[in-house]
Amino acid sequence: MSAVRLLWASLVLAALNVLLSDGACVEVDSDTEAVVGKGFKLGCISCKMRGEVEASATVDWWFMAKGESDFTHIYSYADMVGTVTDGRFSDRLDWNGSKKTLDLQDGSIYILNVTFNDTGTYRCYFDRTLTYDYYEFRTNTTKYISMNVVAKATRGMASILSEVMMYVSIIGLQLWLLVEMVYCYRKIAAAGEEALRESAAEYLAITSESKDNCAGVAVAE
């Protein structure tokens, strides 16, 4: 019995380590205050709700400068290739999202050498296709970020709370996963014990029947 439990415990712990090492997807709001002359990450995360379903996604970014009334397409990312589509951001935009995968969940970009002209509203658009056995399902998500460019960094309360909530969410997800794994282990262990008891009872029944048969043969002789 102890060997069975040790085996299941090892399997559960191995699976837990793999899952935790992969990290959890948490949708966190982007920072909104950039410093002129510095780099700035425009965060855009869209978590896939069904982790076991294969999917692919593309990400597009638009920008509406302060004082303007329309959005302009500035960047697209598809098939693991990023393309800057607006001359104002030439050589200043880099992909900062999910790497080496078509199943994008982080669509963040990074602006190099921020200028005051970068102040405005950015729109991030996720276009995701979920692939099931017999059909595909298409879904999309749009997020808006109002970025303000300042001469000197002043970390606001919103940024601090956002970072705190990110870590709280990650820890909470990992604790929930741990509880689920322990629950599954207990059910598996209980099922294993029941199977062993049934096997033992069946073995005793067969042994008893064999003894009775042997006794009947001896009497007949």
TANORMO-V989342 format. One record per residue. N is the residue number from 1. PSI is psi in radians with two decimals (* if undefined). OMEGA is omega in degrees with one decimal (none if undefined). D_FIRST is the distance of its C-alpha to the first C-alpha in Angstrom with 1 decimal. Layout:
# TANORMO-V989342
n: [N/N]
psi: [PSI/PSI]
omega: [OMEGA/OMEGA]
d_first: [D_FIRST/D_FIRST]
This chain:
# TANORMO-V989342
n: [1/2/3/4/5/6/7/8/9/10/11/12/13/14/15/16/17/18/19/20/21/22/23/24/25/26/27/28/29/30/31/32/33/34/35/36/37/38/39/40/41/42/43/44/45/46/47/48/49/50/51/52/53/54/55/56/57/58/59/60/61/62/63/64/65/66/67/68/69/70/71/72/73/74/75/76/77/78/79/80/81/82/83/84/85/86/87/88/89/90/91/92/93/94/95/96/97/98/99/100/101/102/103/104/105/106/107/108/109/110/111/112/113/114/115/116/117/118/119/120/121/122/123/124/125/126/127/128/129/130/131/132/133/134/135/136/137/138/139/140/141/142/143/144/145/146/147/148/149/150/151/152/153/154/155/156/157/158/159/160/161/162/163/164/165/166/167/168/169/170/171/172/173/174/175/176/177/178/179/180/181/182/183/184/185/186/187/188/189/190/191/192/193/194/195/196/197/198/199/200/201/202/203/204/205/206/207/208/209/210/211/212/213/214/215/216/217/218/219/220/221]
psi: [-0.75/-0.62/-0.70/-0.76/-0.72/-0.66/-0.84/-0.67/-0.71/-0.74/-0.75/-0.78/-0.66/-0.78/-0.68/-0.75/-0.70/-0.80/-0.73/-0.61/-0.46/-0.38/2.88/2.51/2.15/2.20/1.93/2.41/2.56/2.68/2.75/-0.08/2.04/2.71/2.28/2.36/-0.19/3.06/2.75/2.34/2.14/1.83/2.38/1.86/2.28/1.76/2.41/2.19/-0.51/1.63/-0.46/-0.14/2.29/2.53/2.84/2.69/2.72/2.73/2.33/2.51/2.42/2.77/2.34/1.88/2.75/2.23/-0.24/2.89/-0.08/2.63/2.55/2.32/2.20/-0.36/2.51/2.58/2.04/2.51/0.65/0.46/2.26/2.50/2.17/2.23/0.14/2.22/-0.45/-0.37/0.26/2.28/0.28/-0.03/2.29/2.57/2.31/0.43/-2.62/2.41/2.56/0.70/2.60/-0.29/1.31/2.37/-0.43/1.99/0.52/2.64/2.86/2.22/2.20/2.55/1.12/2.44/2.91/-0.42/-0.20/-0.09/2.31/-2.81/2.30/2.47/2.18/2.27/2.05/2.23/1.87/2.43/2.07/2.27/1.96/-3.14/-0.70/0.04/2.96/2.57/2.21/2.34/2.79/2.75/2.39/2.33/2.55/2.45/2.13/1.90/2.34/2.29/2.23/2.88/-0.48/2.45/2.36/1.75/2.09/2.94/-0.59/-0.69/-0.73/-0.81/-0.66/-0.76/-0.73/-0.78/-0.57/-0.85/-0.65/-0.73/-0.75/-0.81/-0.73/-0.74/-0.69/-0.66/-0.72/-0.73/-0.71/-0.76/-0.75/-0.72/-0.70/-0.73/-0.78/-0.70/-0.75/-0.71/-0.71/-0.75/-0.74/-0.71/-0.65/-0.72/-0.72/-0.70/-0.68/-0.69/-0.74/-0.68/-0.72/-0.74/-0.71/-0.71/-0.75/-0.67/-0.73/-0.72/-0.77/-0.72/-0.64/-0.71/-0.74/-0.71/-0.72/-0.70/-0.67/-0.66/-0.70/-0.75/-0.71/-0.65/*]
omega: [-178.9/179.4/178.4/-179.8/178.9/179.1/179.8/179.0/179.5/179.3/-179.7/-179.7/178.7/179.1/179.2/179.8/179.2/-177.7/-179.3/-179.4/178.0/-179.8/-179.3/177.8/179.6/179.8/-178.0/178.3/179.5/168.5/-175.4/-177.4/178.8/-179.6/-177.7/179.8/-179.8/173.2/-178.7/178.5/172.2/-175.3/176.5/-177.7/176.7/-176.1/175.5/-174.2/-179.5/-174.6/-176.2/-177.9/177.1/-177.8/172.1/-176.4/171.0/-179.0/176.2/179.3/173.7/-179.2/173.0/-176.8/178.2/-178.8/177.6/-177.2/-178.3/176.7/175.8/179.6/-175.6/-174.5/174.2/178.5/-179.3/179.7/176.9/177.9/178.5/-178.5/174.8/-174.6/-179.8/-176.5/179.3/-177.7/179.0/-179.7/180.0/-179.7/176.4/174.7/-179.6/-177.0/-178.2/-176.5/171.7/177.4/173.1/-178.9/-174.4/171.0/175.8/-178.5/-175.5/174.4/-177.3/178.8/177.1/174.8/-177.7/175.7/178.1/179.3/178.6/177.2/179.2/-177.3/178.5/180.0/179.6/-176.1/175.2/173.7/-172.4/175.3/177.5/-175.9/176.4/-176.0/-172.6/179.0/176.7/179.9/-176.4/179.4/-179.7/-179.8/178.3/178.4/-178.6/179.4/176.3/-175.6/177.2/-179.5/-178.9/-179.5/-177.6/-176.4/172.8/-176.7/-177.4/-179.3/-179.8/179.0/179.9/-179.5/179.1/180.0/178.5/-179.2/178.4/-178.8/177.6/179.9/-180.0/179.4/179.7/178.5/-179.7/176.9/177.6/178.8/179.0/178.9/179.0/-179.2/177.8/178.7/179.2/179.2/-179.9/178.6/179.0/179.5/179.2/178.3/178.4/178.4/179.9/178.9/178.6/178.5/178.8/178.6/179.9/179.3/178.9/178.9/179.7/-179.9/178.9/179.3/179.4/179.8/179.1/178.5/179.8/179.4/179.3/179.6/179.1/178.1/-179.4/179.4/-178.9/178.8/none]
d_first: [0.0/3.8/5.4/5.2/6.4/8.7/10.1/11.0/12.4/14.4/15.8/16.7/18.4/20.2/21.5/22.6/24.5/26.3/27.4/28.6/30.4/32.3/33.8/34.8/38.1/40.2/43.7/45.9/49.7/51.8/54.0/57.6/59.7/60.7/62.9/65.9/65.7/61.9/59.0/57.2/54.1/54.4/50.9/49.9/46.2/45.2/41.5/40.2/38.6/36.4/34.6/33.1/36.6/38.7/42.0/45.1/47.6/51.0/52.5/56.1/57.9/61.3/63.6/66.3/68.3/69.7/72.8/72.0/71.2/69.3/66.1/66.4/63.6/62.8/59.5/57.2/53.9/52.7/50.9/50.1/53.8/55.7/59.4/61.9/64.4/66.7/69.1/68.7/65.2/65.9/64.0/62.6/59.5/56.1/52.9/50.3/47.6/44.6/44.8/44.2/43.2/45.0/42.5/44.5/43.3/45.4/49.1/50.6/53.7/55.5/59.2/60.9/64.0/64.2/67.7/69.2/69.8/66.0/66.1/65.3/62.6/60.1/58.3/55.0/54.1/50.8/51.0/47.5/46.6/43.2/42.4/40.5/40.0/43.3/45.3/46.0/46.5/48.8/48.8/50.6/50.7/53.7/53.8/56.8/57.3/60.5/61.1/63.7/65.0/66.2/67.9/65.4/61.7/61.0/57.4/57.3/55.0/53.8/52.5/50.7/49.1/48.1/46.3/44.5/43.4/42.1/39.8/38.7/37.9/35.8/33.8/33.4/32.2/29.6/28.3/28.2/26.2/23.7/23.3/22.9/20.2/18.2/18.8/17.7/14.4/13.8/14.9/12.8/9.5/11.0/12.1/8.8/7.6/11.1/11.1/8.5/10.6/13.7/12.8/12.3/15.5/17.3/16.6/17.9/20.9/21.7/21.6/23.8/26.2/26.5/27.5/30.0/31.5/31.9/33.6/36.0/37.0/37.7/40.0/41.8/42.7]
